[in-house]
Amino acid sequence: MTSDSAFARPLPVTGRPAIRTLTFADLRLALRRGWDDFTANPTHVIFLCAIYPVAGLLLGRMALEDPLLPLIYPLVAGFALVGPVAALGVYELSRRREQGRESTWRDAFGVVRSRNIGGILLLGAVLMAIMVVWLEVAQGLWNATVGAATARSVLDLPGIAFGSAQGWMLLLLGNVAGFLFAAVVLALTVVSFPLLLDRDIPGGAGAQASVAVQTSIAAVRANPVTMAGWGLIVAALLVIGSIPFLVGLAVVLPVLGHATWHLYRRAVES
C-alpha cells in the first residue's frame, strides 16, 4: 500500500486475514489476468524487468572466471529465490490498474512510500540471505561430489555433470536442494509481499513481516496441492524465460508478478 490513505485497508483484529480455498481454475484466472495487466502496459514492465536478465548475464559473465564457474547454474536458479522482491513494482502496477488509476513505470517505485516499507525491506533481506545460503550449499555440493574436476570453461560443465557417477550425484542432490529452497521461498512469499503492499499492518518491521509470512504460510497450508501446482508453473515459466540467454525473463517476470497479485486477491479475504 502506498501512502495515499484512501486505499489503506487495516487488517482484522486477529492480525491475519482469512484464507480462501483455491482451485486450479484460480491459477488459470490469475495467469489470464496477469497477462491482461501485462498487455495493458507492456513497455512499463519490460523496462522495469529487463534489468534482471541483464543482471543475470553479468553475474554469469563474472562466474566464467574460475573459481566461480561452477556457480553459473546456481546463480541463474537463484533468481527464483529473489523473484518476489524483483516483482514488487509489478505488484504495484497491478494494484493501481485494479483501482482504475493511470500508471507510468515511475509509479512502480511508489512501493518505497508503503506504510509497511520496514516489513518489505526485512523480508527482502531474508530472501537475499536465503540466496546466499543456497549458493553456499551449491558450492558445498560441488566440492563434495565433483570437486576434484577442473572446469576451465563453461563448455566443460556438461561433461563434468553427465560424464561420471559423481556428476549425476551432483545433479540429483543439487536439484533436490534447489527444490527445497524454492519450496521454502514459495511458502514465505506467495502472498506476503502483495499483502504488505495492500494492507495497513500495525507495528514495526518485524511485526509487519511476521503477519505477512504467517498469512503466506497459512495460504499454502490451506491449499497445498494448488500451491504446489503454482510453484511448478512458476518454475516452468522461469526455465522457458531463461532460454536463450535469459532474455525471455523480461516478459516472464512481469507476467508472473501480475499473476501473483491476482492469486493473492483470490487467496486472501478482502
PyMOL commands that set and color helices and strands:
alter all, ss='L'
color gray80, all
select helices_A, chain A and resi 5-7+24-40+42-49+51-63+69-77+79-86+88-98+105-113+117-145+156-162+165-189+192-198+205-222+224-241+249-267
alter helices_A, ss='H'
color red, helices_A
deselect
rebuild
show_as cartoon
